[in-house]
Amino acid sequence: MEVLKTVLIVLELIASLALIVVVLMQSGKESGLSGAITGNSNSYMNKNKTGGLDKILATSTKWIALVWILLALSLSLI
């Protein structure tokens, strides 16, 4: 059981580092509240409709976060 716990901890550490790197590599969403008020068309949803690195990073963030959450839940149950 200790080997499984050690493996899960190492996997969670790798997922944590990957999540940090992927989030830091994403471009900023500068519009914020002022963009919502002025009707800036360069919103998060519009940026992700086009292909490219931002779309890949956004998708990667979702999947890595899901893996991280599942690892954290499995570690809490062990």
C-alpha positions in Angstrom: 0.0 0.0 0.0 2.9 2.3 0.7 4.3 1.8 -2.8 0.9 2.8 -4.3 0.8 5.9 -2.1 4.3 6.9 -3.1 3.5 6.4 -6.8 0.4 8.6 -6.5 2.3 11.3 -4.7 5.0 11.4 -7.4 2.3 11.5 -10.1 0.6 14.3 -8.3 3.8 16.2 -8.0 4.4 15.8 -11.8 0.8 16.9 -12.5 1.2 19.9 -10.2 4.4 21.1 -11.9 2.8 20.5 -15.4 -0.3 22.5 -14.4 1.9 25.4 -13.2 3.9 25.4 -16.4 0.9 25.2 -18.6 -0.9 28.1 -16.8 2.2 30.3 -16.9 2.7 29.7 -20.6 -0.8 31.0 -21.4 -1.2 34.5 -22.8 -3.0 37.0 -20.5 -6.7 37.8 -20.9 -6.3 41.6 -20.5 -9.9 42.6 -21.1 -11.2 41.9 -17.6 -14.0 44.0 -16.3 -13.3 46.9 -18.6 -13.7 44.6 -21.6 -17.0 43.4 -20.4 -18.3 46.9 -20.0 -17.0 48.2 -23.3 -18.0 45.1 -25.2 -14.5 44.0 -26.2 -14.9 41.2 -28.8 -11.5 39.8 -27.9 -12.9 37.6 -25.2 -11.9 34.3 -23.8 -14.4 32.4 -25.8 -13.4 34.1 -29.1 -9.7 33.5 -28.5 -10.2 29.8 -28.0 -12.2 29.3 -31.2 -9.2 29.8 -33.3 -6.5 27.2 -33.4 -3.0 27.7 -32.1 -1.0 27.5 -29.0 -3.6 29.2 -26.7 -6.2 26.6 -27.6 -3.8 23.7 -26.9 -2.7 25.2 -23.6 -6.4 25.9 -22.5 -7.3 22.3 -23.3 -4.2 20.9 -21.6 -5.0 23.0 -18.5 -8.4 21.4 -18.2 -7.1 17.8 -18.6 -4.2 18.2 -16.3 -6.4 19.8 -13.7 -8.8 16.9 -13.9 -5.9 14.4 -13.5 -4.7 16.5 -10.5 -8.1 16.5 -8.8 -8.5 12.7 -9.3 -5.1 12.1 -7.9 -5.8 14.3 -4.9 -9.1 12.5 -4.3 -7.5 9.1 -4.6 -4.7 10.1 -2.1 -7.3 11.3 0.4 -9.0 7.9 0.2 -5.8 5.9 0.9 
